[in-house]
Amino acid sequence: MVEQINREDLMNFRIILRKTALIQEHLESMQRDSFGIEFDAWKKEVDEIWKQIFKTITLLTDESQKIVLENIQDEWVSYITHYGVLDFNQDGG
């Protein structure tokens, strides 16, 4: 599937995969120590890495975006599922 990414997007794709691997390391640490003193710092750093990843994704072509999003889907879903990223009470209720 990576073969379908154009040359210009390939470098950004590699950066995204490296950052995703870093997130995976953080998530494993967070899972081992969810009530530890490092948890908040890890979560803050992971949040920032995700922001960087999605900012980079916006620079890609539409086709490359689809490929990258498919490649990081499992990590993203795991993150938003386990770390309360989504607030389902946004309507104030």
C-alpha positions, 0 to 999 in steps of 0.5 A: 500500500505504501507503494501507492504514496507519491514521492512527496508524501512518502517522507511525511508518511514515514514521519507519521509512522515514527510518531505513531510508534512513539505514541505506542510506546507512551500508551504502553507506559500509560497502561502500566502506570495509569495512576502514576505521577508520569501519567499526565505528562505522558498524556499531554505529550501524546496529545501533542504528538497526535496534533502534529500527526494530523497537521502533517496529514493535512499536507498530504494528497487526498489519496495519501491521506486515505492510506495514512489514515488506514495505517494509523486507525488502530492506534487512534481508535485505541487511544480515543477509546482508552484515554477518554479523549471524546466527551459525549456530553458536549451539549452540556447535559 
